[in-house]
């Protein structure tokens, strides 16, 4: 009777150890996946920052163009051009 109980305890212990190993493997796999996702997030954040910087530079370029004498003359020309073409 004691031997049977001991064997049952050992069997239960082996099952628990196997379950523990499976859980540890899942944790390890999940940790690796999390690290991959964190790397992806960092890459996306870097790309987003670059896109934001480019957008700012483009806005500054457009603002500089629009404040130039050429752009002001161009805008005036298009305003004058419409009535002139209608009268022709």
Backbone as CSV, one residue per row, in Angstrom:
resi,resn,N_x,N_y,N_z,CA_x,CA_y,CA_z,C_x,C_y,C_z
1,UNK,0.830,-1.191,0.000,0.000,0.000,0.000,0.877,1.258,0.000
2,UNK,1.902,1.272,0.783,2.814,2.401,0.826,3.556,2.543,-0.495
3,UNK,3.943,1.409,-1.063,4.643,1.418,-2.352,3.743,1.995,-3.444
4,UNK,2.492,1.610,-3.463,1.547,2.100,-4.470,1.337,3.607,-4.309
5,UNK,1.242,4.059,-3.083,1.068,5.489,-2.830,2.311,6.258,-3.288
6,UNK,3.479,5.683,-2.998,4.739,6.318,-3.409,4.823,6.411,-4.930
7,UNK,4.457,5.351,-5.622,4.479,5.344,-7.089,3.477,6.349,-7.655
8,UNK,2.337,6.456,-6.997,1.327,7.421,-7.436,1.849,8.855,-7.264
9,UNK,2.525,9.087,-6.148,3.109,10.411,-5.895,4.183,10.716,-6.934
10,UNK,5.025,9.729,-7.235,6.079,9.936,-8.233,5.486,10.199,-9.621
11,UNK,4.455,9.447,-9.959,3.792,9.633,-11.250,3.195,11.042,-11.346
12,UNK,2.553,11.441,-10.264,1.966,12.783,-10.223,3.072,13.844,-10.323
13,UNK,4.177,13.595,-9.651,5.321,14.509,-9.682,5.870,14.635,-11.106
14,UNK,5.979,13.521,-11.821,6.476,13.540,-13.204,5.533,14.333,-14.111
15,UNK,4.221,14.131,-13.912,3.250,14.888,-14.709,3.374,16.389,-14.440
16,UNK,3.514,16.725,-13.165,3.659,18.138,-12.808,4.941,18.733,-13.394
17,UNK,6.018,17.957,-13.358,7.278,18.439,-13.936,7.141,18.633,-15.448
18,UNK,6.444,17.705,-16.107,6.224,17.828,-17.553,5.381,19.067,-17.856
19,UNK,4.341,19.287,-17.058,3.505,20.478,-17.241,4.313,21.751,-17.001
20,UNK,5.154,21.716,-15.981,6.000,22.865,-15.679,6.938,23.161,-16.846
21,UNK,7.528,22.128,-17.418,8.426,22.310,-18.561,7.666,22.905,-19.746
22,UNK,6.452,22.434,-19.986,5.644,22.988,-21.078,5.338,24.465,-20.829
23,UNK,4.997,24.768,-19.591,4.701,26.164,-19.240,5.940,27.045,-19.418
24,UNK,7.089,26.540,-18.995,8.325,27.307,-19.141,8.667,27.525,-20.612
25,UNK,8.432,26.512,-21.437,8.668,26.650,-22.874,7.732,27.699,-23.473
26,UNK,6.468,27.673,-23.048,5.507,28.665,-23.544,5.912,30.073,-23.112
27,UNK,6.355,30.198,-21.863,6.791,31.503,-21.362,7.991,31.993,-22.169
28,UNK,8.931,31.099,-22.421,10.116,31.465,-23.191,9.735,31.894,-24.604
29,UNK,8.839,31.134,-25.237,8.388,31.461,-26.592,7.650,32.801,-26.598
30,UNK,6.789,33.004,-25.609,6.033,34.250,-25.515,6.968,35.432,-25.271
31,UNK,7.977,35.230,-24.438,8.954,36.290,-24.164,9.696,36.665,-25.445
32,UNK,10.078,35.663,-26.229,10.760,35.912,-27.499,9.852,36.686,-28.454
33,UNK,8.581,36.275,-28.533,7.624,36.967,-29.405,7.432,38.417,-28.955
34,UNK,7.383,38.618,-27.651,7.241,39.969,-27.107,8.442,40.830,-27.495
35,UNK,9.637,40.264,-27.389,10.841,41.003,-27.768,10.807,41.365,-29.253
36,UNK,10.336,40.436,-30.088,10.213,40.721,-31.519,9.243,41.877,-31.752
37,UNK,8.104,41.836,-31.064,7.100,42.891,-31.224,7.641,44.233,-30.734
38,UNK,8.395,44.212,-29.647,8.972,45.456,-29.138,9.961,46.039,-30.147
39,UNK,10.729,45.165,-30.792,11.659,45.614,-31.831,10.891,46.222,-32.999
40,UNK,9.801,45.579,-33.405,8.969,46.111,-34.493,8.401,47.482,-34.120
41,UNK,7.927,47.607,-32.887,7.365,48.881,-32.425,8.435,49.970,-32.476
42,UNK,9.643,49.648,-32.031,10.731,50.629,-32.063,11.046,51.044,-33.498
43,UNK,11.026,50.072,-34.423,11.277,50.391,-35.831,10.178,51.298,-36.383
44,UNK,8.920,50.978,-36.063,7.806,51.807,-36.523,7.886,53.214,-35.943
45,UNK,8.272,53.309,-34.677,8.404,54.629,-34.047,9.499,55.441,-34.738
46,UNK,10.585,54.773,-35.091,11.674,55.444,-35.797,11.210,55.922,-37.169
47,UNK,10.486,55.061,-37.885,9.962,55.441,-39.202,8.974,56.597,-39.080
48,UNK,8.142,56.547,-38.054,7.176,57.621,-37.829,7.889,58.939,-37.549
49,UNK,8.933,58.886,-36.750,9.704,60.093,-36.443,10.346,60.650,-37.712
50,UNK,10.888,59.765,-38.552,11.490,60.212,-39.813,10.439,60.862,-40.713
51,UNK,9.272,60.240,-40.799,8.191,60.790,-41.622,7.754,62.152,-41.084
52,UNK,7.677,62.275,-39.774,7.300,63.546,-39.151,8.340,64.623,-39.472
53,UNK,9.614,64.264,-39.377,10.690,65.209,-39.689,10.620,65.644,-41.147
54,UNK,10.391,64.682,-42.043,10.273,65.010,-43.468,9.077,65.925,-43.723
55,UNK,7.969,65.640,-43.065,6.775,66.473,-43.232,7.050,67.903,-42.769
56,UNK,7.742,68.045,-41.660,8.088,69.385,-41.159,8.980,70.119,-42.161
57,UNK,9.971,69.386,-42.696,10.872,70.003,-43.673,10.107,70.436,-44.922
58,UNK,9.173,69.604,-45.354,8.376,69.949,-46.534,7.502,71.169,-46.267
59,UNK,6.921,71.236,-45.075,6.099,72.397,-44.725,6.939,73.668,-44.708
60,UNK,8.159,73.560,-44.197,9.050,74.720,-44.172,9.428,75.137,-45.590
61,UNK,9.675,74.151,-46.455,10.007,74.440,-47.853,8.842,75.125,-48.555
62,UNK,7.648,74.602,-48.343,6.453,75.196,-48.956,6.240,76.616,-48.445
63,UNK,6.403,76.809,-47.147,6.237,78.154,-46.573,7.261,79.117,-47.170
64,UNK,8.496,78.651,-47.343,9.532,79.508,-47.934,9.194,79.833,-49.385
65,UNK,8.708,78.839,-50.121,8.323,79.071,-51.520,7.192,80.088,-51.599
66,UNK,6.190,79.910,-50.760,5.014,80.778,-50.814,5.323,82.203,-50.377
67,UNK,6.361,82.385,-49.603,6.710,83.744,-49.174,7.666,84.426,-50.159
68,UNK,8.111,83.706,-51.177,9.036,84.302,-52.148,8.300,85.262,-53.081
69,UNK,9.064,86.185,-53.661,8.481,87.152,-54.595,7.918,86.428,-55.815
70,UNK,8.617,85.414,-56.264,8.141,84.656,-57.424,6.758,84.077,-57.159
71,UNK,6.581,83.490,-55.993,5.289,82.856,-55.677,4.175,83.907,-55.588
72,UNK,4.507,85.027,-54.989,3.511,86.103,-54.885,3.130,86.613,-56.278
73,UNK,4.133,86.750,-57.152,3.857,87.172,-58.524,3.022,86.119,-59.242
74,UNK,3.337,84.872,-59.044,2.594,83.758,-59.657,1.131,83.800,-59.221
75,UNK,0.913,83.972,-57.921,-0.448,84.033,-57.384,-1.213,85.209,-57.988
76,UNK,-0.551,86.348,-58.065,-1.178,87.529,-58.657,-1.497,87.285,-60.130
77,UNK,-0.575,86.665,-60.854,-0.785,86.362,-62.273,-2.025,85.491,-62.466
78,UNK,-2.185,84.472,-61.651,-3.351,83.601,-61.797,-4.650,84.340,-61.456
79,UNK,-4.582,85.273,-60.520,-5.776,86.063,-60.201,-6.150,86.975,-61.368
80,UNK,-5.141,87.561,-61.999,-5.390,88.468,-63.120,-5.724,87.712,-64.408
81,UNK,-5.177,86.544,-64.548,-5.327,85.758,-65.771,-6.782,85.373,-66.024
82,UNK,-7.507,84.998,-64.999,-8.902,84.564,-65.166,-9.774,85.659,-65.779
83,UNK,-9.776,86.866,-65.217,-10.611,87.912,-65.831,-10.144,88.284,-67.242
84,UNK,-8.841,88.251,-67.469,-8.320,88.594,-68.794,-8.769,87.584,-69.844
85,UNK,-8.779,86.321,-69.481,-9.188,85.280,-70.425,-10.685,85.344,-70.700
86,UNK,-11.477,85.744,-69.734,-12.931,85.861,-69.928,-13.268,87.001,-70.890
87,UNK,-12.488,88.057,-70.817,-12.748,89.218,-71.667,-12.283,89.005,-73.105
88,UNK,-11.456,88.021,-73.349,-10.927,87.790,-74.705,-11.932,87.147,-75.610
